[in-house]
Amino acid sequence: MAELVYPPVIGAARTMFKALDLRFDIQGTEHIPRRGGAVLVSNHIGYLDFVFCGLTALPAKRLVRFMAKESVFRHKVSGPLMRAMKHIPVDRAQGEHAYAHALKALRSGEIIGVFPEATISQSFTLKNFKSGAARLAQEAGVPLLPMALWGTQRLWTKGKPRNLGRNHIPITIRVGEPMDTEPGETAVGITQRVRARVQDLLEAAQRAYPVRPKGPEDTWWVPAHLGGTAPLPPQPAGQG
């Protein structure tokens, strides 16, 4: 089927990014396969992350189908667009339907985008990963594509007002080499391995980020362990 909606939406996003004068530093796009299925796995720090993840696939002339919560598909504006771009709704009460949909898409050669933290990390550190991405990659026989974003939280994130003015915000993205799953490897083991790789890429993106907070009132977007005032990550049960 012809892609009648996705390319114009990409064009609109690029126009918006140009208007905002975002400063992109993207490395590793050569790792996106030009054909065949793959599961793209990224950290999640802002509401626009899926757009930035999708940008990394454009040099390979690929489109990414993202798994997103079902409520996004019920919205009167985003819903029709999400369906037309063939993204995949996830009803957490009936997740098996989304899993089967994603598995079919992978086997037909699509790239599926997953945020395995399942929600935005307000500490801007990695939360625990759900195992669905690993299980999909293993069952479909496709690689995992680890990725990390940094700076996107400064545009629009949970609990903060949108900052969509012409503020020249840098966006740093790192894409890692494809990771194959091993025969007999557990989903837990695969998940731990891909999370560690995303963590490495996130730290690389943070080191490369070209700006620092302008003052004490601007430290909210920096994690506490890096000297910022973002909320501390939740403590595991029995700790703290």
RABELRA-V12762 format. One record per backbone hydrogen bond with DSSP energy under -1.0 kcal/mol. NH is the residue of the N-H (numbers start at 1). CO is the residue of the C=O. E is the energy in kcal/mol with one decimal. If there is no record, write none. Layout:
# RABELRA-V12762
NH|CO|E  NH|CO|E
This chain:
# RABELRA-V12762
4|2|-1.2  9|5|-2.1  10|6|-2.4  11|7|-2.4  12|8|-2.4  13|9|-2.4  14|10|-2.6  15|11|-2.0  16|12|-2.2  17|13|-2.7  18|14|-2.2  19|15|-2.2  20|16|-2.3  22|17|-2.0  23|169|-1.9  25|171|-2.4  27|173|-2.2  31|28|-2.2  32|29|-1.6  38|110|-1.3  39|143|-2.4  40|112|-2.7  41|145|-2.8  42|114|-1.7  47|156|-2.1  49|46|-1.3  52|48|-1.5  53|49|-2.8  54|50|-2.1  55|51|-1.4  57|54|-1.2  58|55|-1.3  61|58|-2.3  62|57|-2.2  65|111|-2.8  67|113|-2.4  68|88|-2.4  70|90|-2.2  72|69|-1.6  79|75|-1.9  82|78|-3.1  83|79|-2.4  84|80|-2.2  85|81|-1.9  86|83|-1.4  87|82|-2.3  88|66|-3.0  90|68|-2.4  94|91|-1.8  97|94|-1.4  99|95|-2.2  100|96|-2.4  101|97|-2.1  102|98|-2.7  103|99|-2.6  104|100|-2.1  105|101|-2.0  106|102|-2.6  107|103|-2.3  108|104|-1.1  109|106|-1.8  110|105|-2.5  112|38|-2.6  113|65|-2.3  114|40|-3.0  118|115|-2.4  121|44|-2.7  130|116|-3.1  135|131|-2.3  136|132|-2.6  137|133|-2.4  138|134|-2.4  139|135|-2.6  140|136|-2.5  141|137|-1.2  142|137|-2.0  144|179|-2.8  145|39|-3.2  147|41|-1.9  148|174|-2.3  150|172|-1.9  154|151|-1.4  155|152|-1.3  156|152|-1.4  160|157|-1.6  163|155|-3.7  167|165|-2.1  168|20|-1.2  171|23|-2.7  172|150|-2.8  173|25|-2.7  174|148|-2.3  175|27|-2.5  176|146|-2.9  179|144|-2.9  185|182|-2.1  190|186|-2.5  191|187|-2.5  192|188|-2.3  193|189|-2.0  194|190|-2.7  195|191|-2.3  196|192|-2.0  197|193|-1.6  198|194|-2.5  199|195|-2.4  200|196|-2.0  201|197|-2.3  202|198|-2.6  203|199|-2.4  204|200|-2.0  205|201|-2.4  206|202|-2.5  207|203|-2.3  208|204|-1.8  218|215|-2.2  219|216|-1.1  222|219|-1.6  226|223|-1.5  227|224|-2.0  228|223|-2.4  229|219|-2.1  230|222|-1.9  239|236|-2.0
